């Protein structure tokens, strides 16, 4: 929804720049397949905003976990990067209602990545394919960071490691697998 609203606010020059970058994404043809030519740019922009979640279900991508580890955790190499970077999708700012000790905010995270993607998109020397990769991630992360459970984790005596943005809060008894974050 945020991508749809953003598209409506882009000036013609920015739309043309986004259009050119999105056409470099390996999924572009699928995004616009069957879409009327006069709607392809807007539809591609909106569908691009879901790409970072879609790769979690595509073969060839590597689930590198929820905890960033090693130099590849913050790598920005473009579409050749086959890691899912699940930890890029959120900033779990810790809070505690009962005085439970709080950890440092882990990096990289959505906020640090947004800053880096913006920097690359504004760099005239950056390669277009890298800018394309950064644009689809930026579109996705701006949406993610506006979701409350992508921005906070509650730490309590019962959950001293945190609730992982609601992922450790069950809404029903087993065998039900519905968590607050999913809901």
N, C-alpha and C positions, 0 to 999 in steps of 0.2 A: 504494500500500500504506500509506503514511504517513497519507493522508487516511482510509482505512478504519479504521486504528487510532485516529486522533484522534477520529473520530465516536463510537467506542465509549467514549471517555473524557469526552465532553462532558456537562455537566449539562443537565437539561431546559430551563432558561432559555437557555443558550447554544445548544442545538439549535433552539429556537424562533426565536431571533434569526438564526441561520444560515439556517434554512428561509425566513424572510421575505426575507432579502437575496438568496439564490440565485434566488428566483422572479423577481427583477428582471433576471436575465441573459437576453439575447436568445436563448440556446440552451436555456433551461430546459425548454421543451415537448419538445424533442428528447431531452434527457437522461432524462426520465421516461416517454416514449412506450412503451407496452407493459409498463410495470413495475407490479406489484401495488401498490395504494394504500398498503398498510402498509410497503412498502419504498422508496417514492419519495424520502423525505427522505434516507435513507442513500445511495441510488444517486446522487441529484443531487449530494450532497456529494462523493462519490468522483469522479464525472464532471467536476465543476467543477474538480477539481485538474489535469485535463489540458487545460483550455480554453486556457491560454497557449501550449501547443504546437499545439493544433488550429487556432488562427487563422493559423498559418503556411501553412496549406493552403487557406484560405478566400478567395474573391474579395473584393476591396475592402480588404484589409489591405496595408500597405506594408512591404516589407522595408527597414528603415532601417539595415541593416548591423550589424556587430559592434563598431564603435567609436562610442561616444556622441559626438554632435556637436551643438552649438547648444542653445538653451534648451528645445527640445522633448524632448530626451533624458531629462530628469527630470520632464517634465510629468505631472501626475496629474489628468486631466480626466474620467476615466470611460470609458464605452463609446463615446463620441464619438471617442475616440482611435483612429485606424485604423493606428497604427504597431505593428509586431510587437515592438519593444524586445528584440531578441535578446540584447543585452548585459545585460539585467536577469536573465537565467537563471543567471548564474554569478558567482563572485568568483575570478578567476585570481590567487591569491597566488603570487608568483614565488619560485622557488628555483633554485639552481644547484649541481650537484655538482663543477663545475670552476672556480669563481670568476668565471664570466661575469657582467658587470655586470647588475644587476637594475633593472627599471623601477619606477616608482610603481604602486600598485594603481589601476586605472582606476575612476572613478566616473561615473555611477551604476553600481551592480552589485547582485547579489542581496542582499547584507547591508544596503546603504543603503536599498534598496527595502523589505525586510522591516521595517526600523525605521519607515519612513514609513507603510507600510500599517497597521502596528499602531497608530501614532499616530492615523491617521484613523479606524480602527475603534473606537477608544476616545473619539473626540471626539463629544460629544452634539450639537454643532452641525453636524456633517458631513451632507451630503445622503445619503439611503438609496441612491440609484443609485451614488454614488461609493463608498460602503461596500461595495456589492455587487461592483463592479469590483475594489476592493482585496482583498476576501475571496478571490475566485477566483485572483487573482495570488498572494496570500499562501499559499494552499493549495499552489499549484504550486511556488513558490520554496522553501518549506520542504522539499519533496521534492527539488528540484534541488540545494540546498546540501548535502544529505546524500550526494550522489554524489561520490566522490573527484575525478573528472575535471571536476566543476563547481566545484572549490574550489582548484585548483592548476595552475600551468603551469611546466614545466621549461625553463630557459634553459641552453644549452650553446654551446660554440664552433661546433658544427655547426648549431645552431638559435638564433642570437643574438636573434631576435625571439620566441622561445618556441615551445612545441609546441601552443599554443592548447588546453590541456586535453586533449591526446591527439589532436587533429584533424590534426596534421601527422605523426603516427606511422603509417606504413602497415604493415599486417599481411601484405600480399602484394604481389607485383610487378604493375605495370600489365599489362593493362588493368583489373585488379581495383581496386575503389574502396573497399575496406574499411579504415577507420582504427580505431585503438585506441579513440577516443571512441565511435564508433558501435557497436563490438563490446561 
